[in-house]
Amino acid sequence: MWWVKLIVIVLLIAAVVALGKALMSLVRGQGKDGKTMRALAWRVGFSVAVFLFILLSMMMGWIEPHGVNPAASPDAPMEQSAE
């Protein structure tokens, strides 16, 4: 489903923006005001939201996981070693 990918991409972009805001507040010397920590907390929150949304999407059947290493799947043919 295309909208699941869109939500994940938007959340990842929001996490990168929050990380950029934390960097800018750190460079400007506003770290003592707590702006850096707040921006980093938002980044962690967005990252957790992405992870939980992906898990929810898998449980609801909106997305289907696939193997990262297709050679390790039981249906893949066995590789022969060169001797």
Secondary structure, DSSP 8 states (H G I E B T S, - for coil): -HHHHHHHHHHHHHHHHHHHHHHHHHHTT-GGGTHHHHHHHHHHHHHHHHHHHHHHHHHHTSS----S-GGGSTTS-------
